[in-house]
């Protein structure tokens, strides 16, 4: 049986990873998009992103667009793999396996 990932299992981080995993590999998601989609505060989202980044599950890129700061978040290959494993573990639990 696959194991649940304790870092991803926290509800907000699970939702962050689900959004990032659904995005094609050629695209990035903005901090603002995640904040609105998840109804989180800047500080709360930032803390969750930091935890996921420390684990190597996502990368955060800060840049400027039209002289305004912009933060992009992208899932890593490791992040995609552990998210798939976590999803499989949840599926096994829900199916009684």
MIDOSE-1310 file (N, C-alpha, C; in nm, 2 decimals, decimal comma, always signed):
residues 97
xxxx	+0,08/-0,12/+0,00/+0,00/+0,00/+0,00/+0,09/+0,12/+0,00; +0,05/+0,22/-0,08/+0,13/+0,35/-0,09/+0,11/+0,42/+0,04; +0,21/+0,51/+0,08/+0,21/+0,58/+0,20/+0,16/+0,73/+0,18; +0,08/+0,78/+0,27/+0,05/+0,92/+0,27/+0,17/+1,01/+0,29
xxxx	+0,18/+1,12/+0,23/+0,29/+1,21/+0,25/+0,25/+1,32/+0,35; +0,31/+1,32/+0,46/+0,27/+1,41/+0,57/+0,28/+1,56/+0,53; +0,38/+1,60/+0,45/+0,39/+1,74/+0,41/+0,27/+1,78/+0,32; +0,24/+1,69/+0,22/+0,13/+1,72/+0,13/-0,01/+1,70/+0,19
xxxx	-0,02/+1,62/+0,29/-0,15/+1,58/+0,35/-0,23/+1,70/+0,41; -0,16/+1,80/+0,46/-0,22/+1,91/+0,52/-0,32/+1,97/+0,41; -0,44/+2,00/+0,44/-0,54/+2,04/+0,34/-0,50/+2,15/+0,24; -0,45/+2,26/+0,29/-0,41/+2,37/+0,20/-0,30/+2,33/+0,11
xxxx	-0,20/+2,26/+0,16/-0,09/+2,21/+0,08/-0,14/+2,11/-0,02; -0,23/+2,02/+0,01/-0,29/+1,93/-0,08/-0,36/+2,00/-0,19; -0,43/+2,10/-0,16/-0,50/+2,18/-0,27/-0,40/+2,26/-0,36; -0,29/+2,31/-0,30/-0,19/+2,38/-0,37/-0,13/+2,28/-0,47
xxxx	-0,09/+2,16/-0,42/-0,03/+2,06/-0,51/-0,13/+2,01/-0,62; -0,25/+2,00/-0,59/-0,35/+1,96/-0,69/-0,36/+2,06/-0,80; -0,36/+2,19/-0,76/-0,37/+2,29/-0,87/-0,24/+2,29/-0,95; -0,13/+2,28/-0,89/+0,00/+2,28/-0,97/+0,01/+2,16/-1,05
xxxx	-0,03/+2,04/-1,00/-0,02/+1,92/-1,08/-0,11/+1,92/-1,20; -0,22/+2,00/-1,20/-0,32/+2,00/-1,31/-0,27/+2,10/-1,42; -0,17/+2,18/-1,39/-0,12/+2,28/-1,49/-0,02/+2,21/-1,58; -0,02/+2,24/-1,71/+0,08/+2,18/-1,80/+0,22/+2,22/-1,76
xxxx	+0,31/+2,14/-1,80/+0,45/+2,17/-1,76/+0,51/+2,29/-1,83; +0,44/+2,35/-1,93/+0,49/+2,47/-2,00/+0,44/+2,59/-1,93; +0,36/+2,58/-1,83/+0,29/+2,70/-1,76/+0,33/+2,71/-1,62; +0,32/+2,83/-1,56/+0,34/+2,85/-1,42/+0,21/+2,92/-1,37
xxxx	+0,20/+2,91/-1,24/+0,08/+2,97/-1,17/+0,13/+3,09/-1,09; +0,06/+3,20/-1,08/+0,10/+3,31/-1,00/+0,06/+3,29/-0,86; +0,13/+3,36/-0,77/+0,10/+3,36/-0,63/-0,05/+3,42/-0,61; -0,08/+3,52/-0,68/-0,21/+3,58/-0,67/-0,32/+3,49/-0,71
xxxx	-0,30/+3,41/-0,82/-0,40/+3,31/-0,86/-0,42/+3,21/-0,75; -0,31/+3,16/-0,69/-0,33/+3,06/-0,59/-0,40/+3,12/-0,47; -0,36/+3,24/-0,43/-0,42/+3,31/-0,32/-0,58/+3,32/-0,34; -0,62/+3,36/-0,46/-0,76/+3,37/-0,48/-0,83/+3,24/-0,49
xxxx	-0,77/+3,14/-0,56/-0,83/+3,01/-0,58/-0,85/+2,94/-0,45; -0,76/+2,96/-0,35/-0,76/+2,89/-0,23/-0,82/+2,97/-0,11; -0,85/+3,10/-0,14/-0,90/+3,19/-0,03/-0,81/+3,19/+0,09; -0,68/+3,21/+0,07/-0,58/+3,21/+0,17/-0,52/+3,36/+0,18
xxxx	-0,47/+3,39/+0,30/-0,40/+3,52/+0,31/-0,26/+3,51/+0,25; -0,20/+3,62/+0,23/-0,06/+3,62/+0,17/+0,03/+3,54/+0,27; +0,02/+3,57/+0,40/+0,11/+3,50/+0,49/+0,09/+3,35/+0,50; -0,04/+3,31/+0,50/-0,07/+3,17/+0,51/-0,03/+3,10/+0,39
xxxx	-0,05/+3,15/+0,27/-0,01/+3,09/+0,14/+0,14/+3,09/+0,14; +0,21/+3,20/+0,18/+0,35/+3,20/+0,17/+0,41/+3,09/+0,26; +0,36/+3,07/+0,38/+0,41/+2,97/+0,47/+0,40/+2,83/+0,41; +0,28/+2,80/+0,35/+0,26/+2,67/+0,29/+0,36/+2,65/+0,17
xxxx	+0,37/+2,75/+0,09/+0,46/+2,75/-0,03/+0,60/+2,72/+0,02; +0,64/+2,79/+0,12/+0,78/+2,78/+0,18/+0,80/+2,63/+0,22; +0,71/+2,57/+0,29/+0,72/+2,44/+0,33/+0,73/+2,34/+0,22; +0,65/+2,36/+0,11/+0,66/+2,28/-0,01/+0,79/+2,30/-0,09
xxxx	+0,84/+2,42/-0,09/+0,96/+2,45/-0,16/+1,08/+2,39/-0,08; +1,08/+2,40/+0,05/+1,19/+2,33/+0,13/+1,19/+2,18/+0,10; +1,08/+2,12/+0,08/+1,07/+1,98/+0,06/+1,12/+1,94/-0,09; +1,13/+2,05/-0,17/+1,17/+2,02/-0,31/+1,05/+1,99/-0,40
xxxx	+0,93/+2,02/-0,36/+0,81/+1,99/-0,43/+0,77/+2,09/-0,53; +0,82/+2,22/-0,51/+0,79/+2,32/-0,60/+0,90/+2,43/-0,61; +0,90/+2,51/-0,71/+0,99/+2,62/-0,72/+0,92/+2,75/-0,72; +0,98/+2,85/-0,66/+0,92/+2,98/-0,66/+1,01/+3,08/-0,73
xxxx	+0,96/+3,15/-0,83/+1,04/+3,24/-0,91/+0,98/+3,38/-0,89; +1,07/+3,48/-0,85/+1,02/+3,61/-0,83/+1,08/+3,70/-0,95; +1,00/+3,78/-1,01/+1,04/+3,86/-1,12/+0,96/+3,99/-1,12; +0,98/+4,07/-1,23/+0,91/+4,19/-1,24/+0,84/+4,19/-1,38
xxxx	+0,71/+4,23/-1,38/+0,63/+4,24/-1,50/+0,58/+4,38/-1,50; +0,62/+4,46/-1,60/+0,58/+4,60/-1,61/+0,61/+4,67/-1,49; +0,73/+4,65/-1,44/+0,79/+4,71/-1,32/+0,71/+4,68/-1,19; +0,63/+4,57/-1,19/+0,56/+4,53/-1,07/+0,61/+4,39/-1,03
xxxx	+0,63/+4,36/-0,90/+0,68/+4,23/-0,87/+0,58/+4,12/-0,90; +0,62/+4,01/-0,94/+0,53/+3,90/-0,98/+0,60/+3,77/-0,93; +0,53/+3,68/-0,86/+0,58/+3,56/-0,81/+0,51/+3,44/-0,88; +0,59/+3,35/-0,93/+0,54/+3,24/-1,01/+0,57/+3,11/-0,93
xxxx	+0,48/+3,01/-0,93/+0,50/+2,89/-0,86/+0,48/+2,78/-0,96; +0,57/+2,68/-0,95/+0,57/+2,57/-1,04/+0,61/+2,44/-0,97; +0,54/+2,33/-1,00/+0,56/+2,20/-0,94/+0,69/+2,14/-1,00; +0,77/+2,07/-0,92/+0,89/+2,01/-0,97/+0,86/+1,86/-1,01
xxxx	+0,95/+1,80/-1,07/+0,93/+1,66/-1,11/+0,91/+1,57/-0,98; +0,99/+1,61/-0,88/+0,98/+1,54/-0,75/+0,84/+1,56/-0,69; +0,80/+1,69/-0,70/+0,67/+1,72/-0,64/+0,56/+1,65/-0,72; +0,57/+1,64/-0,85/+0,47/+1,57/-0,93/+0,46/+1,42/-0,89
xxxx	+0,58/+1,36/-0,87/+0,59/+1,22/-0,83/+0,53/+1,19/-0,69; +0,57/+1,27/-0,59/+0,52/+1,25/-0,46/+0,37/+1,28/-0,45; +0,32/+1,38/-0,53/+0,18/+1,41/-0,53/+0,10/+1,29/-0,59; +0,15/+1,23/-0,70/+0,09/+1,11/-0,76/+0,09/+0,99/-0,66
xxxx	+0,20/+0,98/-0,58/+0,20/+0,87/-0,48/+0,10/+0,90/-0,37; +0,09/+1,02/-0,33/-0,01/+1,06/-0,23/-0,15/+1,03/-0,27; -0,18/+1,07/-0,40/-0,31/+1,05/-0,46/-0,34/+0,90/-0,46; -0,24/+0,82/-0,50/-0,26/+0,68/-0,50/-0,29/+0,62/-0,36
xxxx	-0,22/+0,67/-0,26/-0,25/+0,62/-0,13/-0,39/+0,66/-0,08; -0,43/+0,78/-0,11/-0,57/+0,82/-0,08/-0,67/+0,73/-0,15; -0,64/+0,70/-0,28/-0,73/+0,62/-0,36/-0,75/+0,48/-0,29; -0,63/+0,42/-0,25/-0,64/+0,29/-0,19/-0,71/+0,29/-0,06
xxxx	-0,70/+0,40/+0,02/-0,77/+0,41/+0,14/-0,92/+0,42/+0,12; -0,96/+0,50/+0,02/-1,10/+0,52/-0,01/-1,17/+0,40/-0,07; -1,09/+0,32/-0,14/-1,14/+0,20/-0,20/-1,13/+0,08/-0,11; -1,08/+0,10/+0,01/-1,07/-0,01/+0,10/-0,95/-0,10/+0,07
x	-0,85/-0,06/+0,00/-0,74/-0,15/-0,04/-0,63/-0,14/+0,05
